[in-house]
């Protein structure tokens, strides 16, 4: 064998060792849990043959573990470049070390400089305790980069195992968190909680995917297994631009832009006390099978998600009359505001469907800061410079009307359906406030109250009064909503708005 052949053989042998991870026994243990190895996950995520590894042989001085406990590099997803890292649980439990931190920091720097999304495949027991401050410092470097990349390149965290302690803050700083069943995120483990509070709690109850997608709101999606999580990651990326300077990726339209579904004309009940499913409205209007709902289980009285309209990506915000009548509470406020800001950062037009009786009343909401949280929606919509279109389908009362992309906060086009009720408050409440004393003097006030309610609705709770003053741009036949939205987006595609020069605003977080 000549020298060149020997050198190439040695390189191949070293590459073979890398693929073995922590060894056959630990790989078998990973598989026994229904989990893939780091390299297997990457293979399933990226386009075939596209992955290019970076820092494969990097390791701590005196160590016998080339690459440490993470695989970093870049590849293609649906033909578009992404940067990624995958923690290797078969090597010291994927623990986060100084070297792992340096590798992840380098790939994040490359992603930011190149303007490509970064994806983290997380499966780690946490900081490598024996490294002390060096491991903690590595986390801090990661958090700093998450912050610098925020609003510049999309960041997606896929939780495929444990994520504990300070390590949870990196996923929390990213744009989307996808969790598999069996993955966990928590600050303090069950043992610490028991020692401090004397409460018994298991891992799933503490920080499982069900908890974080429905209660805490930390995670945006939950999947049954890793294959579903990686497939969902590919799908999510198909809606996102590579960076803040690009438009979101368009696809060739396959759905008729002039499609008008007559079912929309009667989908909203004429009785304002009756519920309906806003998701059906969305399904009828947007391109077929294109709606990707986000945080579906968290604050379900609000709906957010991505969809396509004539092949163009849009962000959807809506109330859900089928849950709590579509009232806006603290959690819904946070859910809406964060999504609006994400869409604005990445040039995704916003389409808002309004049907809300107002903000949630009650001491718990007041004490919890509904004023502060509701103000986040105002701030997010007012700050957003992307194309903004709203459709009032039914109730748009009081503060909820104002904050939900009304003309007052510079929404470009506001449409209303004939069923729209735009007023300070509902007709019944308004009559009780305005005519309470008058009604109390009557022996049988019910008939008079019904007359006054009908009169109030006719005079104030209609779309014609705001349309007369220009706060509604047009009252549309519901079935015509799809072509009207497509035409509006075509007009606004090259919208340019300059904001006042400043370092940044102070959002009421």
C-alpha positions in Angstrom: 0.0 0.0 0.0 1.5 3.4 -1.0 1.5 6.4 1.3 -1.5 8.0 -0.2 -3.5 4.8 0.1 -2.5 4.5 3.7 -3.5 8.0 4.5 -6.9 7.6 2.9 -7.4 4.2 4.7 -6.7 5.9 8.0 -9.2 8.7 7.3 -11.9 6.1 6.4 -11.1 4.2 9.6 -11.4 7.4 11.7 -14.7 8.2 10.0 -15.9 4.7 10.7 -15.2 5.2 14.4 -17.2 8.5 14.4 -20.3 6.6 13.1 -20.0 4.2 16.1 -20.9 7.0 18.5 -20.7 5.7 22.1 -20.4 2.1 20.9 -22.7 -0.7 19.8 -24.1 -1.3 23.3 -25.2 2.3 23.8 -26.6 2.5 20.3 -28.7 -0.6 21.0 -29.9 0.9 24.3 -30.9 4.1 22.3 -32.8 2.0 19.8 -34.5 0.0 22.6 -36.1 3.3 23.8 -37.5 3.8 20.3 -35.0 6.6 19.6 -32.5 7.1 16.8 -28.9 8.1 17.1 -27.7 11.6 16.2 -26.5 10.6 12.8 -29.6 8.5 12.0 -31.8 11.6 12.9 -29.8 13.8 10.5 -30.1 11.2 7.7 -33.9 11.2 8.1 -34.1 15.0 8.3 -32.0 16.2 5.4 -32.2 15.5 1.7 -30.4 12.3 0.8 -26.6 12.6 0.6 -26.7 16.4 1.3 -25.2 16.5 4.9 -21.8 18.0 5.2 -20.3 17.5 8.7 -18.2 20.2 10.4 -15.7 19.7 13.3 -16.1 15.9 13.2 -12.7 15.3 14.9 -12.8 18.2 17.4 -12.3 17.0 21.0 -11.0 18.1 24.3 -7.3 17.7 25.0 -6.6 14.2 26.4 -10.0 12.9 25.4 -10.6 9.8 23.4 -14.0 11.0 22.0 -13.6 12.7 18.6 -16.5 15.0 18.0 -17.5 14.9 21.6 -21.3 14.4 22.1 -22.7 16.3 19.2 -22.7 16.1 15.4 -22.7 19.5 13.6 -22.9 20.5 10.0 -25.2 21.6 7.2 -27.3 20.0 4.5 -30.4 20.6 2.5 -34.1 20.2 3.3 -36.4 20.3 0.3 -33.4 21.6 -1.7 -32.7 24.5 0.7 -29.6 24.8 2.8 -30.0 24.5 6.6 -27.4 24.3 9.4 -28.0 21.9 12.2 -26.6 20.1 15.3 -27.7 16.8 16.8 -26.7 15.8 20.4 -25.5 12.3 20.7 -27.0 10.6 23.8 -24.8 7.5 23.3 -21.8 9.6 24.3 -22.0 10.6 28.0 -25.7 11.1 27.7 -25.2 13.9 25.1 -24.0 16.1 28.0 -23.2 19.7 27.1 -19.5 20.3 27.4 -17.1 23.1 26.5 -16.2 21.3 23.2 -19.9 20.7 22.4 -20.6 24.3 23.0 -17.8 25.4 20.7 -19.0 23.2 17.9 -22.6 24.4 18.2 -21.4 28.0 18.4 -19.4 27.6 15.2 -22.3 26.1 13.2 -24.6 28.8 14.5 -22.2 31.5 13.5 -22.0 30.0 10.1 -25.8 29.9 9.9 -26.1 33.5 10.9 -23.4 34.7 8.5 -24.8 32.7 5.6 -28.5 33.5 6.3 -29.8 30.0 6.7 -32.1 28.4 9.3 -30.6 26.5 12.2 -32.1 23.3 13.6 -31.2 21.8 16.9 -31.9 18.1 17.6 -31.8 17.9 21.4 -31.2 14.8 23.4 -29.0 15.5 26.5 -28.9 15.0 30.2 -27.7 18.6 30.6 -24.5 20.3 31.5 -21.4 18.1 31.9 -21.1 18.6 35.6 -17.4 17.6 35.9 -16.5 20.6 33.7 -18.0 23.1 36.0 -17.9 26.7 34.9 -16.6 25.7 31.4 -19.8 23.9 30.6 -21.9 26.8 32.0 -20.0 29.2 29.9 -20.6 27.1 26.8 -24.4 27.4 27.5 -24.1 31.1 27.8 -22.4 31.4 24.5 -25.2 29.4 23.0 -27.9 31.6 24.5 -26.1 34.7 23.2 -26.1 33.3 19.7 -29.8 32.3 20.0 -30.5 35.9 20.8 -28.4 37.4 18.0 -30.0 35.1 15.5 -33.5 35.9 16.7 -35.5 37.6 13.9 -32.6 37.1 11.5 -32.7 33.4 10.7 -35.4 30.8 11.7 -34.5 28.7 14.6 -36.2 25.3 15.3 -35.6 23.1 18.3 -36.6 19.4 18.1 -36.8 17.8 21.5 -36.0 14.1 21.2 -35.1 13.2 24.8 -34.4 15.0 28.1 -33.5 18.7 28.3 -33.0 19.8 31.9 -31.8 22.8 34.0 -30.3 25.8 32.2 -30.2 23.9 28.9 -33.9 24.5 28.4 -33.4 28.2 27.8 -31.8 27.7 24.4 -35.0 26.0 22.9 -37.1 28.6 24.7 -35.2 31.3 22.8 -35.8 29.7 19.4 -38.8 30.3 17.2 -40.4 26.8 17.3 -40.2 23.9 19.7 -41.2 20.4 18.6 -41.5 17.7 21.2 -41.8 13.9 20.9 -43.7 11.9 23.4 -41.2 10.8 25.9 -39.1 13.9 25.6 -38.9 16.3 28.6 -38.1 19.9 29.5 -37.8 21.1 33.0 -35.7 23.5 35.2 -35.7 21.3 38.3 -36.1 17.6 38.4 -38.6 15.6 40.5 -36.1 15.0 43.3 -35.4 18.7 43.8 -39.2 19.5 43.7 -39.8 16.8 46.3 -37.0 18.1 48.5 -38.3 21.7 48.4 -42.1 21.3 48.3 -42.5 17.7 49.5 -44.6 17.0 46.3 -44.3 13.8 44.4 -44.2 14.4 40.6 -43.2 12.2 37.7 -41.2 13.4 34.6 -44.2 13.3 32.2 -46.3 15.4 34.6 -43.4 17.8 35.2 -42.2 18.5 31.7 -43.6 16.1 29.1 -44.9 17.1 25.6 -48.5 17.2 26.7 -47.7 19.7 29.5 -45.6 22.0 27.3 -48.0 22.0 24.4 -51.2 22.6 26.4 -50.4 24.1 29.8 -47.1 26.0 29.8 -47.1 27.0 26.1 -43.3 26.3 25.8 -43.7 23.9 22.9 -45.5 24.5 19.7 -46.0 21.0 18.4 -46.1 17.4 19.9 -45.6 14.3 17.8 -45.9 10.6 18.7 -42.4 9.6 17.6 -39.2 10.9 16.0 -40.1 10.1 12.4 -43.2 12.4 12.8 -41.1 15.1 14.4 -38.5 15.1 11.7 -41.2 15.1 9.0 -43.0 18.0 10.7 -39.7 19.9 10.8 -39.3 19.5 7.0 -42.9 20.7 6.5 -42.5 23.7 8.8 -39.3 24.8 7.0 -41.3 24.8 3.7 -43.3 27.8 5.0 -40.3 29.8 6.2 -37.8 32.0 4.4 -34.1 31.3 4.9 -33.6 34.6 6.6 -35.2 38.0 7.3 -34.1 39.5 4.0 -36.0 37.0 1.9 -39.7 36.5 1.2 -41.2 33.2 2.4 -41.0 30.4 -0.3 -43.9 30.4 -2.8 -45.2 27.2 -4.5 -46.9 26.8 -7.8 -50.6 27.3 -7.2 -52.8 24.2 -7.5 -56.0 25.6 -6.1 -58.4 27.8 -8.1 -57.9 31.5 -7.0 -61.5 32.2 -7.9 -62.9 29.3 -5.8 -65.9 30.5 -3.9 -67.4 28.2 -1.3 -71.1 28.9 -0.8 -71.0 27.2 2.6 -69.2 30.3 3.9 -72.4 32.4 3.4 -74.2 30.5 6.2 -71.3 29.3 8.3 -71.7 32.0 10.9 -75.0 31.7 12.9 -77.3 34.7 12.9 -77.9 34.1 16.6 -74.8 35.7 18.2 -75.0 33.3 21.2 -74.4 30.3 18.9 -70.8 29.0 18.4 -69.2 27.8 15.2 -65.8 26.4 14.2 -63.4 29.1 12.8 -61.1 26.4 11.5 -63.8 25.5 9.0 -63.7 29.1 7.8 -60.0 28.9 7.4 -60.2 25.5 5.6 -62.7 26.9 3.1 -60.7 30.0 2.2 -57.0 29.0 2.0 -55.3 26.7 -0.4 -56.4 23.1 0.0 -54.6 21.2 2.8 -52.2 24.1 3.4 -53.1 25.2 6.9 -50.5 24.3 9.5 -51.8 25.1 12.9 -49.3 26.2 15.6 -49.9 25.7 19.4 -53.2 24.0 18.7 -53.6 22.7 22.3 -52.5 25.9 24.0 -55.1 28.7 24.5 -57.4 27.1 22.0 -59.7 30.1 22.1 -57.2 31.7 19.8 -55.9 30.1 16.5 -52.6 30.8 14.9 -50.8 29.1 12.0 -49.3 29.2 8.6 -51.1 28.6 5.3 -50.9 29.4 1.6 -53.1 31.6 -0.4 -52.6 31.1 -4.2 -49.3 29.6 -3.4 -48.1 32.4 -1.2 -47.3 31.9 2.5 -49.4 33.9 5.0 -49.7 33.9 8.8 -53.2 33.4 10.2 -54.5 34.8 13.5 -58.1 34.1 14.5 -60.5 33.8 17.4 -62.2 30.4 18.0 -65.9 31.0 18.8 -66.1 27.3 19.6 -63.9 27.7 22.7 -64.8 30.2 25.4 -66.8 32.1 22.7 -63.4 33.3 21.3 -62.7 35.6 24.3 -59.1 36.8 24.7 -57.4 35.8 27.9 -53.8 36.1 29.1 -52.5 33.0 27.4 -54.3 33.8 24.1 -52.7 37.3 24.2 -49.2 35.9 24.5 -49.9 33.3 21.8 -51.1 35.9 19.4 -48.5 38.6 20.1 -45.5 36.3 19.7 -46.8 34.8 16.5 -47.5 38.3 15.0 -44.0 39.4 15.8 -42.5 36.2 14.3 -44.4 36.8 11.0 -43.4 40.4 10.9 -39.7 39.5 11.4 -39.8 37.0 8.5 -41.9 39.0 6.0 -45.0 36.8 6.3 -48.2 38.7 5.6 -50.9 38.5 8.3 -54.5 37.6 7.8 -56.7 38.0 10.9 -60.2 36.7 11.4 -62.0 38.6 14.2 -64.9 37.2 16.2 -64.4 38.0 19.9 -66.7 39.3 22.6 -63.8 41.0 24.3 -61.2 40.2 27.0 -61.7 37.6 29.6 -63.3 39.1 32.8 -62.5 38.1 36.3 -60.2 38.6 39.2 -57.8 35.9 38.2 -57.2 37.6 34.8 -57.0 41.0 36.3 -54.5 39.9 39.0 -52.6 37.9 36.4 -52.0 41.1 34.3 -54.5 40.8 31.5 -53.9 44.6 30.8 -50.2 44.0 30.4 -50.7 40.8 28.3 -53.4 42.3 26.2 -51.2 45.3 25.4 -48.7 42.8 23.8 -51.2 42.3 21.0 -51.6 46.0 20.4 -47.8 46.4 20.4 -47.2 43.5 18.0 -49.8 44.5 15.5 -49.0 48.2 15.6 -45.3 47.4 15.2 -45.7 45.0 12.3 -45.0 46.4 8.9 -45.8 43.4 6.8 -49.1 43.4 4.8 -52.0 43.2 7.3 -55.5 42.2 6.3 -58.4 41.5 8.7 -61.8 40.0 8.2 -64.5 40.6 10.8 -66.8 37.6 10.7 -69.0 38.4 13.6 -68.3 40.0 17.1 -65.7 42.7 17.3 -66.4 44.4 20.6 -64.5 47.0 22.6 -60.8 46.5 23.2 -60.8 43.2 21.4 -62.0 45.0 18.2 -59.2 47.6 18.5 -56.3 45.2 19.2 -57.2 42.5 16.6 -55.7 44.2 13.6 -58.2 47.1 13.3 -57.8 50.0 11.0 -56.9 52.1 14.0 -53.6 50.3 14.4 -52.8 50.6 10.7 -54.1 47.5 9.2 -53.9 47.9 5.4 -57.3 46.4 4.4 -60.2 45.6 6.7 -63.1 43.5 5.4 -66.3 42.6 7.1 -69.0 40.0 6.5 -72.6 41.0 6.7 -72.8 39.1 10.1 -70.2 41.5 11.6 -71.1 43.2 14.8 -68.7 46.1 15.5 -69.5 48.0 18.7 -68.3 49.0 22.1 -70.0 46.0 23.6 -72.7 43.5 22.9 -76.2 44.7 22.4 -77.6 43.1 25.6 -74.8 44.6 27.7 -75.2 48.0 26.1 -79.0 48.1 26.7 -78.5 47.1 30.3 -76.0 49.9 30.8 -77.9 52.6 28.9 -81.5 51.7 29.9 -81.2 49.9 33.2 -83.2 52.5 35.2 -85.8 52.9 32.5 -86.4 49.2 32.3 -86.6 48.8 36.1 -89.6 51.2 36.1 -91.6 48.9 33.8 -93.8 46.1 35.2 -92.9 43.8 32.2 -89.5 45.0 30.9 -88.7 41.9 28.7 -90.6 43.1 25.6 -89.1 46.6 25.8 -85.6 45.1 26.4 -85.9 42.9 23.3 -87.0 46.0 21.3 -84.1 48.0 22.5 -81.6 45.2 21.9 -82.9 44.9 18.3 -82.7 48.7 17.8 -79.2 48.8 19.2 -78.0 46.0 16.8 -79.6 47.7 13.9 -78.1 51.1 14.7 -74.7 50.3 16.0 -73.8 46.5 15.9 -73.4 46.3 12.1 -70.6 46.7 9.7 -72.3 49.6 7.8 -71.5 52.3 10.4 -67.7 51.7 10.4 -67.8 51.2 6.7 -69.4 54.6 6.3 -66.5 56.1 8.1 -63.8 54.2 6.3 -62.8 51.9 9.2 -64.1 48.9 7.2 -62.8 49.0 3.6 -65.6 46.8 2.2 -68.4 44.5 3.3 -68.0 41.3 1.3 -70.0 38.2 0.6 -68.4 35.5 2.7 -68.0 33.2 -0.3 -66.0 35.9 -2.1 -63.4 36.1 0.7 -60.8 33.9 -0.9 -60.4 35.9 -4.2 -60.7 39.2 -2.3 -57.8 38.2 0.0 -55.7 37.0 -3.0 -56.2 40.3 -4.8 -55.4 42.2 -1.6 -52.1 40.3 -1.1 -51.2 41.0 -4.7 -51.6 44.7 -4.1 -49.7 44.6 -0.9 -46.9 42.3 -2.0 -44.3 45.1 -2.4 -45.5 47.2 0.6 -42.8 49.3 2.1 -43.1 51.0 5.5 -40.4 52.8 7.4 -40.5 52.8 11.2 -39.1 55.6 13.4 -35.4 55.4 14.0 -34.7 53.8 17.4 -32.7 51.1 19.0 -35.8 49.1 19.9 -39.2 49.6 21.5 -40.2 48.5 25.0 -42.7 45.8 24.6 -44.9 45.2 27.7 -43.6 41.7 28.4 
